[in-house]
């Protein structure tokens, strides 16, 4: 009898251990599914970012690429949350070979800004006090798409509304700006353009 009782206890204990593991796994999946848990940057509320230069999800005209005049496109957006202290804009190509490639880093835009005209100059500091960072070409300001021949690349324009003005000098790279934005994002908006050669 003692042998049977021991086996029964082992069986019950094994089942309880399995059930506990299932509950723990379920909790981990639930936490991973929460907003922001699978992303390095929490994006906050949603803003609407648009352009008269191209439509979201459409081809970027050559005028705004490395193959053309390489002007930055026109951008506009709706009012950010009331507590916004500054805005930041980052443009990346996640389809670039080997890593996400940075085309534009712009930060400390005044909170009241609602538009950027096309052809923003490649200056360290703009007329409104905004700072421009260094792209992955090693240059200050915007540098348009110039992918290798092949399938289309996606160029992601992301605008962030922040509750602080970033304590950074001009010419910072995307990694430094993203690190400084952590915990300060009130809202964000995204616009995606395509380009291929």
N, C-alpha and C positions, 0 to 999 in steps of 0.2 A: 504493500500500500504506500509506503513511504517513497518508493521509486516512482510510482504513478503520480503521486502528489507533487514531487519535485519536477517531473516532466511537465505537468500541467502549469506549474508556476513559471517554468522557463518559457512555455508557450505563451502564456498571458503576458509575461514580461517582454517577450519579443514583439508581440502585437502592439503593446503600449509604446514600445520604442519606435516601431515603424510609424504609428499614428502621430507620435510627437514629431518625428522627422518630417512627415507630410505637412503638419501644421506649420512648422518652421519654414519649410520651403514655400508654402503658400503665402506666408507673411512677407518673405523676401521678394516674391514676385509682385505682391501688392505694393510694397515700397518702391520697387524699381519702376512700377507703372505710374507713380505719382509725378505730376508736372515738374520738370527740372531735374529729376533724379537721374535721367539718362543723358543729360546735356551738361557741358562744362559751364554754360552761362544760362541762368534763369532769365527768361525773356519778358516777364511781366505781362501787362495788358497789351492788346493789339492796336497798332496804329496803321493808318493807310498810307503807303508810300507809292507814288506813281511818277510817271514821266511823260512828257510830250514828245520825247525823242524816240521812244519805243514802248510797246505794250508789254505787260507782264506775260512772260512765257513765249515772246516772239523774238525774231531775229534782231540783233543790234545792228543798226546801219553802219556801214564801213567808216563813215565820218567820225565815229566815236571809238575807232579801233586803231591798233598799231598799223593796219594796212591803209588807213586813210589819214585824216587830219589829227587824229588822236585827241579830239576834244572830249572833255568830260560831258556826259549827257545832262540835260535839264532834269531836275528832280523837284517834287513838291510833296507836302504831307499835311495831314490835319493837325489840329492843336494837340499837344501832348498833355499829360496829367498836370494838374495845377501846381504840384510840388516840384516840377521839373526845374533844375538849375542849369543844365546844359544838355547839348545833343552831341552824339557821335555817329559817324558813318564809316562803315567798313565794307569794302568790296573784295570778294574772293572768287577764285575759280577752284571748286572742289574736284574738278575732273582733270586737273593738271597732273602730269606724270610724277608719281612718287609722293606728292604732298599737296595740301591745299595752298594755292598760290595767291598772294595778296596783291591787289591792284591799286587799292586806295585806302588810306587811313586819314580820317578827318575827325578832330575832337575839339571840345570846348566851344562848339557852336553856341551862340546865344539861344536861350530857351525860346525866345520870341521869333526865331527864324522859321519861315514856312516854305522857303523855296531856295534852290540853288540854280543859278543860271548856267547854261552850257558854257563850257570853256573856262572853268575855274583855273586861274593861273597856278603854276607850280611854285608858289612862294611858301616859305616856312610859316608865315603868319598872314592871314587874310585881312581884308579891310574891316571886317567886323570883330576882329580879335581871335577868330578861330585858328587853331593850330593844325598844320598838316604833318602827317607822319611819313615814314619811309616805306615805300612799297618793296616788293621782292625783286624788283629790277635794281634796287639800291638807290632809287631816286625819290625826291620829295614830291608829293602830289599824286595826281591821277596818271595812270598808264593803262591804255586800253587793251582789249583782247588781242592776242597774237598767238593762238594755239598752233601746234603742229598740224599738218594736213591730216584729215580723218573725220571722225564723228564730231558732232557739235559739242561744244563745252558750255556749261551753265555758269553764268556770271551773276553772283548773288550780291545784291545791294541790301545791306541791313542798316537801318537807322535805329538808334537807341536813345531813349529819353532817360536821363540820369538825375538823381536827386542831389548831385554834387558837381562842382567843376573839378575836373581831374587835375591833380597836383603833379603834372608831368611837363617836361620841357618840350619844345618843338622837335620834330624829327624822330619821335619814338616809333617802334615797329608794332605790328598788330599784337604780338604776345604781351607786350608791356601795357598796351591800352586795354586789352581784354582783362588782364589781371587787375588793373586799377578799377575797372567797372564792376568787378564782382561785388554783389551785395548792394549795388546802387541803381540797378535797372528798374525803372518804373513801367516802361512800355517799350515796344519795338515794332517795327514794320519791315516788310521784306518785299523786294522786287527782283525778279529773275529775268535775265535776257540771255539769248543764245547766240553763239557765233561759231562758224567753222570755216576752214579754208580748204 
